[in-house]
Amino acid sequence: MKIIENPLQASLPELLQRPAMDHAALYTVVQGVLEAVKKEGDKAVAAYTQKFDGVTLDQTVVSDAEINEAALALAPALKEAIQVAAKNIRCFHEAQVPAAVKIETMPGVSCWRKSIGIDKVGLYIPGGSAPLFSTVLMLGIPAVIAGCKEIILCTPPASNGKVHPAILYAAWVVGIKNIYKIGGVQAIAAMAFGTETVPKVYKIFGPGNQYVTAAKQLVQQTGVAIDMPAGPSEVCVLADETCNPAFVASDLLSQAEHGADSQVLLVSTSKKVVAAVEEALAAQLALLPRKDIAQKALDNSTAIVVEDMERAIFIVNSYAAEHLIIACKNEDVVAEQITNAGSVFLGNYSPESVGDYASGTNHTLPTSGYARAYSGVSVDSFVKKVTFQKLTPAGLQAIGLAVETMAAAEGLDAHKNAITIRLQSL
């Protein structure tokens, strides 16, 4: 990690910049795959699955037999852990369902808003070196709670042509039955445009590499909604002298191991803390199976030392991290000053990993600074908010003159007449 002490205000944008990507070249490659799948459907999907995943499949649909086989193959301890996580995620997200409240804005004029589940949604679940079965729970559970009628799940096959059993078991726990062995850009294309096998959906959810992210952003331009523009995983830790350096190091590494393009940021009011964290990083890194990946991420990461907590909070809010850990004294007071973050973890005993798996909060979060304007996935992500209004004759008489006057002022006489003709009938 690079260590920067008391950076000047003008240098912050450069210091907090995420790793740059060649978007022009990336989009060119991705656009070609999207167009091929849109034109050729399953044939193109099969060709790209063979090219990118090295697998030739007779059937992309996951069968009931494969789901049952996965449940039998999975260790009982892991199945129990998935059940615990599902229970907590369901509990947290069920509380997000709002009741429709009717408001009488004036006598005889009633207005209300109702949440209606999006009919068809697509879930993308990465399945490469780290099969993210936890994401099945994070996306599938709120989709079910929201009342989505059709839930499509796409995930890449392993070299043996099968889907990781934990992904299939998690899908079974959630109740998802439409599962396809399709990964990468071709999966996003299949869900966005539909093929002979894969139904077209209205909104696509899920994390992925830079190619998947680019595909989601491009299909959004064709009228398919997406959860959010997301990039490589990231964490920011705000630490003072009360932190446990070993804990901080473990949190930084938990994100660094996601990929070489992941980024971790340490902001501290203590130079000694940064030194202790660096020492702990070296010791823990040496023991990780994915240490080479984590090391590359650390090489692109930074530790910033500042003179006081006020300055530290400013930097943290400027960075707008996907995950923010507050390992400081008075962490609740500090948390009240946080305005930009995807998900926040308070204190020395709230590691980011619990949010990734089982505390109940959602781990599908805005990255690349999008936390300044975007929220993480929730039940709201899977619904449309439809407004309703109902007027009595007395209500129309009470509000009619105001509407007629405003419509006339805008020169929209038909709007005015829609009121006038009714008032005259009364």
C-alpha positions as a Python dict, from the first residue, in 0.01 Angstrom:
ca = {
    (1, 'M'): (0, 0, 0),
    (2, 'K'): (109, 353, -70),
    (3, 'I'): (117, 570, 244),
    (4, 'I'): (24, 936, 213),
    (5, 'E'): (48, 1177, 509),
    (6, 'N'): (-171, 1485, 536),
    (7, 'P'): (-252, 1518, 164),
    (8, 'L'): (-339, 1858, 24),
    (9, 'Q'): (-702, 1920, -65),
    (10, 'A'): (-615, 1957, -431),
    (11, 'S'): (-453, 1614, -442),
    (12, 'L'): (-753, 1422, -304),
    (13, 'P'): (-933, 1356, -637),
    (14, 'E'): (-625, 1184, -776),
    (15, 'L'): (-556, 994, -451),
    (16, 'L'): (-912, 863, -429),
    (17, 'Q'): (-941, 768, -794),
    (18, 'R'): (-1035, 410, -874),
    (19, 'P'): (-818, 200, -1108),
    (20, 'A'): (-871, 321, -1465),
    (21, 'M'): (-1002, 95, -1742),
    (22, 'D'): (-1001, 132, -2120),
    (23, 'H'): (-1375, 162, -2159),
    (24, 'A'): (-1369, 224, -2534),
    (25, 'A'): (-1194, -105, -2614),
    (26, 'L'): (-1404, -286, -2352),
    (27, 'Y'): (-1734, -165, -2493),
    (28, 'T'): (-1633, -262, -2846),
    (29, 'V'): (-1575, -623, -2742),
    (30, 'V'): (-1889, -639, -2530),
    (31, 'Q'): (-2109, -479, -2796),
    (32, 'G'): (-2007, -747, -3043),
    (33, 'V'): (-2121, -1024, -2808),
    (34, 'L'): (-2448, -847, -2732),
    (35, 'E'): (-2531, -804, -3099),
    (36, 'A'): (-2448, -1166, -3180),
    (37, 'V'): (-2675, -1301, -2904),
    (38, 'K'): (-2953, -1064, -2999),
    (39, 'K'): (-2933, -1185, -3360),
    (40, 'E'): (-2854, -1555, -3320),
    (41, 'G'): (-2996, -1638, -2976),
    (42, 'D'): (-2904, -1976, -2828),
    (43, 'K'): (-2657, -2049, -3108),
    (44, 'A'): (-2445, -1748, -3014),
    (45, 'V'): (-2478, -1824, -2641),
    (46, 'A'): (-2346, -2176, -2701),
    (47, 'A'): (-2055, -2048, -2910),
    (48, 'Y'): (-1947, -1794, -2648),
    (49, 'T'): (-1988, -2048, -2367),
    (50, 'Q'): (-1749, -2277, -2553),
    (51, 'K'): (-1509, -1990, -2629),
    (52, 'F'): (-1499, -1821, -2289),
    (53, 'D'): (-1580, -2106, -2048),
    (54, 'G'): (-1434, -2392, -2249),
    (55, 'V'): (-1754, -2593, -2218),
    (56, 'T'): (-1983, -2741, -2483),
    (57, 'L'): (-2331, -2793, -2344),
    (58, 'D'): (-2620, -2992, -2486),
    (59, 'Q'): (-2858, -2818, -2249),
    (60, 'T'): (-2822, -2484, -2068),
    (61, 'V'): (-3126, -2533, -1846),
    (62, 'V'): (-3048, -2673, -1500),
    (63, 'S'): (-3268, -2976, -1433),
    (64, 'D'): (-3449, -3070, -1113),
    (65, 'A'): (-3221, -3373, -1091),
    (66, 'E'): (-2914, -3147, -1087),
    (67, 'I'): (-3063, -2937, -808),
    (68, 'N'): (-3139, -3248, -602),
    (69, 'E'): (-2790, -3382, -668),
    (70, 'A'): (-2640, -3053, -549),
    (71, 'A'): (-2833, -3067, -223),
    (72, 'L'): (-2701, -3416, -155),
    (73, 'A'): (-2344, -3321, -245),
    (74, 'L'): (-2323, -3017, -18),
    (75, 'A'): (-2179, -3051, 332),
    (76, 'P'): (-2445, -3032, 608),
    (77, 'A'): (-2254, -2749, 782),
    (78, 'L'): (-2263, -2535, 468),
    (79, 'K'): (-2633, -2604, 411),
    (80, 'E'): (-2704, -2500, 769),
    (81, 'A'): (-2498, -2182, 724),
    (82, 'I'): (-2693, -2096, 409),
    (83, 'Q'): (-3019, -2149, 596),
    (84, 'V'): (-2905, -1918, 878),
    (85, 'A'): (-2806, -1649, 629),
    (86, 'A'): (-3134, -1685, 439),
    (87, 'K'): (-3334, -1645, 759),
    (88, 'N'): (-3154, -1322, 854),
    (89, 'I'): (-3170, -1178, 503),
    (90, 'R'): (-3541, -1258, 482),
    (91, 'C'): (-3605, -1101, 823),
    (92, 'F'): (-3425, -777, 733),
    (93, 'H'): (-3585, -744, 390),
    (94, 'E'): (-3941, -831, 492),
    (95, 'A'): (-3934, -524, 715),
    (96, 'Q'): (-3876, -311, 404),
    (97, 'V'): (-4221, -378, 259),
    (98, 'P'): (-4425, -59, 306),
    (99, 'A'): (-4798, -50, 364),
    (100, 'A'): (-5000, 158, 118),
    (101, 'V'): (-5110, 474, 299),
    (102, 'K'): (-5396, 679, 163),
    (103, 'I'): (-5357, 1054, 204),
    (104, 'E'): (-5647, 1294, 167),
    (105, 'T'): (-5468, 1600, 31),
    (106, 'M'): (-5791, 1798, 54),
    (107, 'P'): (-6151, 1694, 124),
    (108, 'G'): (-6263, 1447, -143),
    (109, 'V'): (-5914, 1409, -301),
    (110, 'S'): (-5739, 1084, -201),
    (111, 'C'): (-5390, 982, -317),
    (112, 'W'): (-5179, 676, -240),
    (113, 'R'): (-4881, 478, -366),
    (114, 'K'): (-4853, 103, -406),
    (115, 'S'): (-4544, -115, -453),
    (116, 'I'): (-4587, -371, -732),
    (117, 'G'): (-4326, -634, -806),
    (118, 'I'): (-4149, -619, -1143),
    (119, 'D'): (-4295, -907, -1346),
    (120, 'K'): (-3971, -1048, -1489),
    (121, 'V'): (-3625, -1006, -1335),
    (122, 'G'): (-3289, -1161, -1418),
    (123, 'L'): (-3022, -1245, -1161),
    (124, 'Y'): (-2659, -1283, -1262),
    (125, 'I'): (-2446, -1491, -1025),
    (126, 'P'): (-2068, -1504, -1084),
    (127, 'G'): (-1936, -1857, -1069),
    (128, 'G'): (-1570, -1845, -1168),
    (129, 'S'): (-1286, -1874, -917),
    (130, 'A'): (-1524, -1762, -641),
    (131, 'P'): (-1881, -1892, -695),
    (132, 'L'): (-2094, -1633, -518),
    (133, 'F'): (-2380, -1846, -388),
    (134, 'S'): (-2440, -1581, -122),
    (135, 'T'): (-2550, -1345, -400),
    (136, 'V'): (-2832, -1588, -484),
    (137, 'L'): (-2973, -1516, -138),
    (138, 'M'): (-2908, -1141, -159),
    (139, 'L'): (-3093, -1104, -488),
    (140, 'G'): (-3341, -1389, -481),
    (141, 'I'): (-3492, -1326, -138),
    (142, 'P'): (-3592, -961, -196),
    (143, 'A'): (-3719, -1055, -544),
    (144, 'V'): (-3951, -1315, -391),
    (145, 'I'): (-4061, -1076, -115),
    (146, 'A'): (-4133, -807, -375),
    (147, 'G'): (-4364, -1045, -560),
    (148, 'C'): (-4173, -1076, -888),
    (149, 'K'): (-4365, -1330, -1098),
    (150, 'E'): (-4072, -1467, -1299),
    (151, 'I'): (-3717, -1489, -1165),
    (152, 'I'): (-3444, -1598, -1407),
    (153, 'L'): (-3099, -1695, -1279),
    (154, 'C'): (-2791, -1719, -1500),
    (155, 'T'): (-2454, -1845, -1378),
    (156, 'P'): (-2151, -1979, -1568),
    (157, 'P'): (-2085, -2353, -1578),
    (158, 'A'): (-1767, -2506, -1440),
    (159, 'S'): (-1526, -2692, -1669),
    (160, 'N'): (-1729, -3011, -1611),
    (161, 'G'): (-2044, -2844, -1740),
    (162, 'K'): (-2208, -2826, -1399),
    (163, 'V'): (-2309, -2537, -1171),
    (164, 'H'): (-2149, -2514, -828),
    (165, 'P'): (-2374, -2710, -588),
    (166, 'A'): (-2389, -2426, -334),
    (167, 'I'): (-2538, -2195, -599),
    (168, 'L'): (-2806, -2451, -680),
    (169, 'Y'): (-2881, -2521, -315),
    (170, 'A'): (-2913, -2148, -239),
    (171, 'A'): (-3151, -2115, -535),
    (172, 'W'): (-3357, -2403, -398),
    (173, 'V'): (-3370, -2234, -55),
    (174, 'V'): (-3497, -1915, -217),
    (175, 'G'): (-3740, -2095, -447),
    (176, 'I'): (-3581, -2008, -782),
    (177, 'K'): (-3642, -2276, -1046),
    (178, 'N'): (-3547, -2112, -1378),
    (179, 'I'): (-3169, -2155, -1375),
    (180, 'Y'): (-2941, -2142, -1679),
    (181, 'K'): (-2576, -2240, -1725),
    (182, 'I'): (-2475, -1918, -1896),
    (183, 'G'): (-2208, -1674, -1784),
    (184, 'G'): (-2046, -1347, -1878),
    (185, 'V'): (-2167, -1103, -2138),
    (186, 'Q'): (-2368, -1372, -2315),
    (187, 'A'): (-2577, -1422, -1999),
    (188, 'I'): (-2659, -1051, -1977),
    (189, 'A'): (-2747, -1050, -2347),
    (190, 'A'): (-2968, -1357, -2317),
    (191, 'M'): (-3168, -1204, -2031),
    (192, 'A'): (-3184, -861, -2195),
    (193, 'F'): (-3300, -973, -2541),
    (194, 'G'): (-3435, -1322, -2479),
    (195, 'T'): (-3341, -1635, -2676),
    (196, 'E'): (-3522, -1951, -2777),
    (197, 'T'): (-3448, -2084, -2427),
    (198, 'V'): (-3399, -1785, -2198),
    (199, 'P'): (-3694, -1549, -2138),
    (200, 'K'): (-3644, -1176, -2180),
    (201, 'V'): (-3656, -986, -1850),
    (202, 'Y'): (-3735, -628, -1756),
    (203, 'K'): (-3453, -568, -1508),
    (204, 'I'): (-3114, -732, -1452),
    (205, 'F'): (-2936, -761, -1118),
    (206, 'G'): (-2602, -890, -1000),
    (207, 'P'): (-2228, -827, -978),
    (208, 'G'): (-1965, -934, -1226),
    (209, 'N'): (-1633, -848, -1383),
    (210, 'Q'): (-1571, -544, -1602),
    (211, 'Y'): (-1721, -720, -1906),
    (212, 'V'): (-2044, -804, -1724),
    (213, 'T'): (-2063, -450, -1587),
    (214, 'A'): (-2014, -302, -1934),
    (215, 'A'): (-2279, -536, -2074),
    (216, 'K'): (-2531, -424, -1814),
    (217, 'Q'): (-2460, -59, -1888),
    (218, 'L'): (-2500, -114, -2262),
    (219, 'V'): (-2825, -312, -2245),
    (220, 'Q'): (-2965, -39, -2022),
    (221, 'Q'): (-2950, 186, -2327),
    (222, 'T'): (-3185, -54, -2507),
    (223, 'G'): (-3458, -20, -2244),
    (224, 'V'): (-3365, -296, -2000),
    (225, 'A'): (-3327, -167, -1644),
    (226, 'I'): (-3032, -265, -1423),
    (227, 'D'): (-2979, -256, -1049),
    (228, 'M'): (-2688, -11, -1056),
    (229, 'P'): (-2362, 64, -1235),
    (230, 'A'): (-2118, -150, -1037),
    (231, 'G'): (-1746, -212, -1066),
    (232, 'P'): (-1476, -400, -875),
    (233, 'S'): (-1532, -457, -504),
    (234, 'E'): (-1385, -208, -255),
    (235, 'V'): (-1359, -131, 115),
    (236, 'C'): (-1255, 173, 315),
    (237, 'V'): (-1152, 140, 678),
    (238, 'L'): (-1156, 446, 904),
    (239, 'A'): (-932, 366, 1200),
    (240, 'D'): (-791, 545, 1502),
    (241, 'E'): (-566, 435, 1788),
    (242, 'T'): (-847, 225, 1942),
    (243, 'C'): (-864, -14, 1646),
    (244, 'N'): (-719, -362, 1641),
    (245, 'P'): (-461, -352, 1356),
    (246, 'A'): (-497, -725, 1291),
    (247, 'F'): (-873, -685, 1251),
    (248, 'V'): (-822, -394, 1012),
    (249, 'A'): (-573, -593, 805),
    (250, 'S'): (-816, -885, 780),
    (251, 'D'): (-1090, -653, 653),
    (252, 'L'): (-863, -499, 391),
    (253, 'L'): (-759, -844, 269),
    (254, 'S'): (-1118, -969, 259),
    (255, 'Q'): (-1182, -726, -25),
    (256, 'A'): (-838, -743, -184),
    (257, 'E'): (-881, -1117, -247),
    (258, 'H'): (-1185, -1054, -469),
    (259, 'G'): (-969, -954, -764),
    (260, 'A'): (-660, -773, -880),
    (261, 'D'): (-878, -475, -974),
    (262, 'S'): (-1032, -450, -626),
    (263, 'Q'): (-932, -151, -417),
    (264, 'V'): (-887, -100, -45),
    (265, 'L'): (-838, 230, 134),
    (266, 'L'): (-721, 290, 489),
    (267, 'V'): (-781, 632, 644),
    (268, 'S'): (-633, 686, 989),
    (269, 'T'): (-550, 955, 1241),
    (270, 'S'): (-247, 757, 1358),
    (271, 'K'): (76, 682, 1174),
    (272, 'K'): (146, 406, 1427),
    (273, 'V'): (-182, 237, 1340),
    (274, 'V'): (-93, 235, 969),
    (275, 'A'): (247, 82, 1045),
    (276, 'A'): (88, -186, 1263),
    (277, 'V'): (-172, -263, 996),
    (278, 'E'): (101, -300, 733),
    (279, 'E'): (281, -550, 955),
    (280, 'A'): (-41, -747, 1008),
    (281, 'L'): (-114, -737, 635),
    (282, 'A'): (218, -901, 553),
    (283, 'A'): (166, -1177, 809),
    (284, 'Q'): (-192, -1256, 704),
    (285, 'L'): (-129, -1222, 331),
    (286, 'A'): (136, -1493, 337),
    (287, 'L'): (-124, -1745, 455),
    (288, 'L'): (-393, -1673, 196),
    (289, 'P'): (-455, -1914, -95),
    (290, 'R'): (-544, -1610, -310),
    (291, 'K'): (-243, -1408, -193),
    (292, 'D'): (-122, -1327, -545),
    (293, 'I'): (-458, -1171, -633),
    (294, 'A'): (-475, -985, -302),
    (295, 'Q'): (-121, -853, -343),
    (296, 'K'): (-202, -701, -682),
    (297, 'A'): (-504, -526, -529),
    (298, 'L'): (-292, -395, -241),
    (299, 'D'): (-37, -260, -489),
    (300, 'N'): (-313, -32, -623),
    (301, 'S'): (-433, 73, -278),
    (302, 'T'): (-354, 355, -39),
    (303, 'A'): (-328, 440, 330),
    (304, 'I'): (-391, 804, 418),
    (305, 'V'): (-283, 955, 750),
    (306, 'V'): (-452, 1279, 859),
    (307, 'E'): (-428, 1504, 1163),
    (308, 'D'): (-781, 1468, 1302),
    (309, 'M'): (-1109, 1282, 1273),
    (310, 'E'): (-1290, 1570, 1104),
    (311, 'R'): (-1046, 1554, 814),
    (312, 'A'): (-1068, 1174, 806),
    (313, 'I'): (-1449, 1182, 781),
    (314, 'F'): (-1428, 1434, 497),
    (315, 'I'): (-1198, 1202, 301),
    (316, 'V'): (-1419, 899, 368),
    (317, 'N'): (-1729, 1083, 245),
    (318, 'S'): (-1537, 1203, -61),
    (319, 'Y'): (-1436, 846, -146),
    (320, 'A'): (-1793, 708, -109),
    (321, 'A'): (-1692, 346, -51),
    (322, 'E'): (-1896, 39, -129),
    (323, 'H'): (-1811, -89, 221),
    (324, 'L'): (-1704, 140, 506),
    (325, 'I'): (-1573, 7, 836),
    (326, 'I'): (-1552, 252, 1128),
    (327, 'A'): (-1293, 114, 1370),
    (328, 'C'): (-1282, 416, 1599),
    (329, 'K'): (-1387, 531, 1942),
    (330, 'N'): (-1735, 683, 1950),
    (331, 'E'): (-1812, 493, 1630),
    (332, 'D'): (-2183, 569, 1655),
    (333, 'V'): (-2115, 943, 1668),
    (334, 'V'): (-1879, 915, 1371),
    (335, 'A'): (-2137, 712, 1178),
    (336, 'E'): (-2390, 994, 1208),
    (337, 'Q'): (-2153, 1208, 1000),
    (338, 'I'): (-2125, 956, 716),
    (339, 'T'): (-2319, 1065, 408),
    (340, 'N'): (-2166, 857, 129),
    (341, 'A'): (-2127, 480, 164),
    (342, 'G'): (-2294, 164, 38),
    (343, 'S'): (-2296, -21, 371),
    (344, 'V'): (-2138, 80, 704),
    (345, 'F'): (-1991, -148, 972),
    (346, 'L'): (-1948, -3, 1320),
    (347, 'G'): (-1683, -98, 1574),
    (348, 'N'): (-1406, -354, 1601),
    (349, 'Y'): (-1644, -650, 1602),
    (350, 'S'): (-1846, -573, 1288),
    (351, 'P'): (-1636, -712, 1003),
    (352, 'E'): (-1746, -650, 647),
    (353, 'S'): (-1772, -1026, 598),
    (354, 'V'): (-2089, -1048, 808),
    (355, 'G'): (-2266, -816, 567),
    (356, 'D'): (-2137, -1019, 274),
    (357, 'Y'): (-2300, -1332, 406),
    (358, 'A'): (-2535, -1347, 696),
    (359, 'S'): (-2615, -1039, 907),
    (360, 'G'): (-2921, -967, 693),
    (361, 'T'): (-2820, -653, 503),
    (362, 'N'): (-2772, -675, 128),
    (363, 'H'): (-2423, -708, -16),
    (364, 'T'): (-2510, -589, -367),
    (365, 'L'): (-2385, -233, -331),
    (366, 'P'): (-2275, 69, -539),
    (367, 'T'): (-1903, 84, -617),
    (368, 'S'): (-1672, 327, -798),
    (369, 'G'): (-1806, 625, -604),
    (370, 'Y'): (-2167, 566, -706),
    (371, 'A'): (-2258, 552, -336),
    (372, 'R'): (-2284, 931, -362),
    (373, 'A'): (-2611, 884, -548),
    (374, 'Y'): (-2710, 515, -547),
    (375, 'S'): (-2836, 280, -276),
    (376, 'G'): (-2763, -88, -239),
    (377, 'V'): (-3013, -348, -354),
    (378, 'S'): (-3328, -381, -142),
    (379, 'V'): (-3689, -489, -185),
    (380, 'D'): (-3745, -145, -341),
    (381, 'S'): (-3509, -245, -623),
    (382, 'F'): (-3754, -515, -732),
    (383, 'V'): (-4074, -309, -733),
    (384, 'K'): (-4232, -23, -918),
    (385, 'K'): (-4402, 246, -714),
    (386, 'V'): (-4737, 319, -874),
    (387, 'T'): (-4942, 618, -761),
    (388, 'F'): (-5322, 623, -746),
    (389, 'Q'): (-5579, 895, -691),
    (390, 'K'): (-5953, 901, -648),
    (391, 'L'): (-6177, 1209, -636),
    (392, 'T'): (-6535, 1242, -522),
    (393, 'P'): (-6763, 1493, -700),
    (394, 'A'): (-6710, 1729, -407),
    (395, 'G'): (-6336, 1679, -431),
    (396, 'L'): (-6335, 1770, -801),
    (397, 'Q'): (-6539, 2080, -729),
    (398, 'A'): (-6291, 2182, -460),
    (399, 'I'): (-5979, 2137, -676),
    (400, 'G'): (-6125, 2206, -1021),
    (401, 'L'): (-6072, 2583, -1041),
    (402, 'A'): (-5701, 2551, -950),
    (403, 'V'): (-5646, 2291, -1224),
    (404, 'E'): (-5843, 2492, -1483),
    (405, 'T'): (-5643, 2804, -1404),
    (406, 'M'): (-5305, 2627, -1427),
    (407, 'A'): (-5395, 2443, -1750),
    (408, 'A'): (-5512, 2767, -1914),
    (409, 'A'): (-5190, 2940, -1810),
    (410, 'E'): (-4987, 2667, -1982),
    (411, 'G'): (-5202, 2690, -2294),
    (412, 'L'): (-5329, 2332, -2262),
    (413, 'D'): (-5699, 2380, -2326),
    (414, 'A'): (-5784, 2010, -2349),
    (415, 'H'): (-5649, 1964, -1998),
    (416, 'K'): (-5872, 2247, -1880),
    (417, 'N'): (-6171, 2105, -2062),
    (418, 'A'): (-6133, 1767, -1893),
    (419, 'I'): (-6212, 1950, -1569),
    (420, 'T'): (-6471, 2193, -1708),
    (421, 'I'): (-6686, 1926, -1872),
    (422, 'R'): (-6711, 1736, -1546),
    (423, 'L'): (-6786, 2044, -1336),
    (424, 'Q'): (-7064, 2140, -1577),
    (425, 'S'): (-7214, 1791, -1540),
    (426, 'L'): (-7234, 1851, -1166),
}
